[in-house]
């Protein structure tokens, strides 16, 4: 039986996390603050088999408003993870009102630029949407950054994510499984990353 290792974050750590979220809110504006306000609970985790994991977060529609993420190596990872998980929640809500696909969680046969294994088309649609939102936020942070190392990281990440969004969008549209609403979501996501062309 393996033992789990838990780290308790001090009030100073929690206060620093909140300070960073507030500073992102000042840079990104009230629309971002409202967008991520769907997140009510954040758990910081460590993946013991991959301690240097730079980007990791997760959430489930079974537990609205709660997410987990790795301890951020860089400050901007906080904004990325909050945006990413908030986007999943918002897209889940939209999908409940108007389905994105005729068979979103059927056979895992579609190529996802974010995974090595094939995915149901619903997973690829989510990737396209959430990473297009992340690209916009990272671009806004890049535009406000005056730190060379952060600018380099942000630029590289934006280019990578934008390329993945375009590839994922092509796969979604190729599938012929998207509803009209799903097509509009995917096409809007593609437009969101056009600034990197």
N, C-alpha and C positions, 0 to 999 in steps of 0.2 A: 504494500500500500504506500503510495507516494504521499508525501505531505505537501500541502499548499503553503505558499509563503505570502503573507499579507503584509502590506506596508500601510501604516496609518499616517495620513497626511495631517500635518499640524494646522492649527488655525492660521498660521502665517502663510502656509502653502495655499490654503483655501482662499485667503484674502488676496494673495498674489494672482491666483487664477481669476478671481472676480475682477481684479484691477485690470487685467489684460482683456477680459471680455468687455469691460466698460471702455477701454481705450479703443478697441476695435469698433465698438458702437459709435464712438466719436468720429472715427475715420470713415466708416462705412455708412453711417447715417441711420435715421429712424426706420427706414424700410427694412434694413438688415436686422435691426433689433426686433422689429415686429415679426419678421420671417423666422428667426431662431427662437422666438418666445414660446413656440410650441414645445421646446425642450425645457423640461422642468427639473430633471434630475440627471446628473452626470456622475458616472463612476469611472475613476481612473484605474486602469488595470495594467498588469505586466504579463506579457506572453513569455513564459519562462524559456521556451524553446527558441525564442527569437528576441533577445533582450534589446537589440538595436533597431527594432522595427520602427521606421520613421513615420508611417502613415497607417493608422489602424483605428477604426471605430466601428460600432455596430449598434443596431436597435432592432426592435421587433414591433410589428403592429399589434401584437398581443399585450404590449405594455406601453401604452401611449405616453409620450413625453419623457421616457427614460432612455438613456443611451450610455454606452461605455466607450472609452477611448484609451489609447496608450498614453503614458506620460509624455507630453510633447517635448521633442528634442529641440524644436524651434518654436518661437512664439506663434508664428503664422499657422502652425498646425492646429492650434485651438480654433481659429476662425474657419479653417478648412473642415475640420471634423464637425463642428456645430452646424455649418452650412449643409454639409453632406447629409447628416442624419435628419435635420429639419426638412430637407428636400424630400427624403424618403417618406416622412410622415405626411407632408402636403400632397405628394403624388398618390399615396395610399388613399387619402381622403377623396381626391379627385376621381380616382378609379372606382370608388364606391358609388359616386354620383353618376358617372358616365364611364363605362369600361374602356380600357385602352386597347384591348385585344380580344379577339374571338376565342383564344385559347392561351391565356397568359402563362399558366403554370403547367402546361402539358409536357410533351416530350422535350428533353434537354438536347436539342439538336442545333442550336444556333451559336455561332462564334461570338464570344465576348472578348473585347480587347483588354478586359481587366482580369480575365481568368484563363487558366490553362485548359480547363475542361469546358465542354459545351454546356449551354445554359438554356432554360426555357426562355421564350421571347420576353416574358414579363421581366426577367432579370436584366436582359439587355436594355429594355426600355428604361428601367430604373437607372441603370448605369449612365445611359445617355443623358437623362434629365438631371440627375444629381451632380454629375461631373461638369455639366454645362453651367450649373449654378456656381459650383466651386471655382471654375475658371473665371467667371465674372468677378467674384469676390477677391480672388488672388490678383487679378488685374488691377482692381481698385487699390489693394494694398501696395502693389508695385508702384502705382502712380504716386502714392504718398510716401514711399520709402526713400530715405536718404542714406541708407546703409548699403555699401557695395556688396557685402556677402549676402544679405537678404535679397537684394535686387537680382543677383545671380541665381539664387535658389528659386525665387519666384518665377523668373523668366523661364528657366528650364522646366519647372513644374507646369506652367501654363501651356507651353508648347506641347509637352507630352500629353497632358489631359485633353487638349483641344484636338490633337490627332486621334486620340482614342474615341472621343465623342463622334468625330466624323466617320470613323470606321464602324462604330456601333450603330450610328444612324443608318448607314448604308445597309447593314445587316437587318435592321428592323424593317426598313422599307422593302428589302428583298424578300422578306418572309411572307408578305401578303396576308399577314394575320392581324394587322393593326386595324382598328376601327378608324373612322374619320377623325374622332377626337384623338386617338393615339397617334395618328399621322401628324396632326397639328402640333402635338406635344414634341414629337421627334424633330419635325422641321423647325420649330421655334428653338429647340436646343441647338440644332446645327447653326442657326443664325446667330445665337448667342456667342459662339466661339469664332465667328468670322473675323474678329479683330486680330487674330493671330496669323492670318494669311499674309 
